């Protein structure tokens, strides 16, 4: 069963990269029968991620291209501000939290500047700058290699930095949230670091505007079973509202 799941995830990765796949190519690549591959593609189709054709399948949800952080910062700014404001209300004095890099999570950081006794770990250079002179916040940066388009630190050094810590809450930004495939992002190194963050936090809260629902980027961070709450805006569809609640995930809609 594990091999089946891993193969299907790899097929989906190929679909995302290429836009389409062929049964004959996949059968040869994975060393399984065409009947097995057709079953794999039918499973992916049932998740709404692909459509079958005579010789293979085509991707339904084409992942968006990564945007520079300055471009992203200007998108849905009012919605991001309301999401960040609502997230800040969940942080209490004495909390130890991780704030992931991003243009939505940075709005959370701005609202923590007046809190006392809060410890913040972040991989976001922009988030570190926001909190650098906040007197009541103990600030820690992961270090690592700086990915300039997102102003985020990543890599082995950043991952190793988290190993000796345990945090109350992770506030996580994502490039995509899909009910079946889970949380995704554009870069493998960022996904690995985000996954480590998920492992080191007792509670995971995703901050995302509604435009990210239904998107699947190339690299998975975690399945939704690891998520405790999602903070978003009123643009969330009925499908995703019902889907998150069905999974037992608390849905917080920011005003």
N, C-alpha and C positions, 0 to 999 in steps of 0.2 A: 504493500500500500504506500509505503514511504517513497519507493522508487517511482510509482505512478505519479504521486503528487509532485515530486521533484521534476520529473520529465514534463509534466504539464506546465509547471512554472517556467521551465526553460523554453518550451514552445511559445508561451505567451511573451517571453522576453524577445524571442525571434520575431514574433508578430509585431511587437511594438517598434523594433528596430527597422524591419523590412516593409511592414505594411501588409504583407501577404506571405503565405507559406504553401508548399506543395506536399501532398501526402507521400509521394515517392521519395522526395528529398529527405523528409523527416524519418521515414522508415529506414532509409540507409544510414542516416546520421545516428539514430538511437538504437539501431540493431533490433528493431521489433517489427511485427507484421503491419501491413497497411490497415488491417482490421483494427488493430490496437490504436494506431494513429487516428483513424477516423473516430474512434470512441473518445480519444483525447480532444479532438477538435469539436466534437458534439458537446462535450462537457464545457469547453471554453465558450462555445456558442450559447449554451444554456445560461451562462453568467452575463450574457449581453455584451460580451467583449469582442465577438467576431461573428461573421456570417459565413456559412459554408458555401462553397461552389463545387463544381464537378471534380476538380482535381486537388482541392485544398481549402483554404479559408482566407478571408480578408479581415483586417482589423476594423472594428467599428469606431472605437474611440481613439483617435489619433492624439498622442500626447503633445501638449503645447511645447514650443521651444522655450528654453530658459531666457529670461529677460534680465538685463542689468538691474541692480538694486535701485538705481535712480529712476529707471523707467517704472519699476514695480511700485515705487514709493508714491507715485502720482495716481495710481489706479485704485479706485474704490477707497479713497483716503478717509471719507466720512464714516464709512462702514468699519474700516480698520480701527478708527479712533473709538467708536462705540464698543467694539469687541475688546479692545485693550482696556478701556475704562471698566467694563464689566469683569474682566479677568482680575484686575487689580483689587477688586472688592473681595476676592477669595483669599488674598494674602494677608496673614496676620503677623504681628510682631513675634519674633522668635522662630519664624519659619525658615527652613533651608530649602531653597528652590533652584531649579535649573530653568533658564530661559534660552530657548533655541534661537538661533539667528533668524532674521526675517524682518519684513516691513510691517507685519501685523504685530509680532511680538515686541517690536521696539516701542509701540504705543503703550504696551503694558509697562515697560521699563520707565517711561516718562511719569507714570502715575505712582511709582514706588519711591520717588525721590524724597518724599516727606515722611516715610515710615521709619521706625526705629527698630533695631535689633533684627534685621532681616539679612540673611546670607544669600547671595546670588552667585551662582556659577553660570557662565555663558560662553559660548563659542562665537558670539557676534561682536565684531569690533565696534559697530555702531551702538550696540546695546551697552557695551563697556563704557563708551564715551558718554552716554546719557547718564550713567550712574557713577561716573568717576569722582564727582564732587558731592555726592549725596552723603551727608554726614552719618546717617543712621543705617547705611547699607554697607555690609562687608562684601566687597566685590572680588570675585576670583575669575580669571580667564583660563580657558583650557590650554592655550598655547597651540602650537602646531603650525601647519602651512596655511597661509592666507589665500583663500579663493576669492580673488578680487571682485568678480562680478556680483557676488553675494555678500562680500565683506565678512565671510565666515571662516573661522579656523577649522581645519580638519586634518586627518591623517593619523598615523600611529601614535604620535606624541599626544594629540588631543584625546584619543581613545584611552591611552594608558593613564592619563590624568584622572579619569573618572573612577578607576578601579578601587581606590581606597575610600570612596565616599558613599554615603547613603542620604538621599534627599527625600523631603516630604512630597514635593510635587514637581513634575516636569510640565512646563508650558511649551508646547511643541507647535511649530508652524510646518505646513506641508504644501507640496505642489499639487497633490492629488489625493482625494479620499473617495474610495470605491467600496461599496458594501461587500463585495466578494474579495477583491484583491487587496484591500486594506489601504494603508497610508504609504504614499510614494513620494519620491523626489527625483531630481534630474541626475544627480551625481552619485556614483558608487561610494566614494569616500564619505560624502555627507550622509548617505543612508546608513553606512556602518556606524558612524558616530551617533546618529540619532537613535539607532537600535541600542547602542550601549547606554545612552541616556535613559531609554525606556527601562532597561534592566536595572538601573541604579535608582529609580524613583518609585516610591510606594504608590503614587497616584499620577496618572497621565491625563492631562487636559489638552485637547487640540484646539488651537485658535485658527479659524479659517473663515473667510467670507464664502458665501454660497456659490460663487463661481467655480470653486475647486471641487464641488461634489460631482461625482461621475467621471472625473479625470483619472487617468492612469499614466503616471510617468514611468520612466524606465526601471528605476530601482526601488524595491520595496523596503520600507522602514520596519513595519510591523503589521500584523493582522489587527482587526478592530477589537478582538477579544482582549487586547492589552490596554484598551482605552477606557477610562472611567467617565469622562465628560467631553462634550464638544461645545464650544462657544462660537456662535455664528450669527448671521443677521436674518431678518424676516424673509429674505429671498429663498430660503431653503424650500425645496419642493416637498409635496406630500409624501412622495416615494421615500425620500431620505429622512424626513421627519419620522415616518412610521418605521422605516428600516432600522434607524438608530435606537429607537425605543424598543423595538423587538429584540435587539441585541443586548438590552439592559444598560445602554449607555445614556447617561443623563444629558439631556439637550437643554442648553441655555441660549435663549435668543436675546441678543442685546438690543436695547431700545434704539 
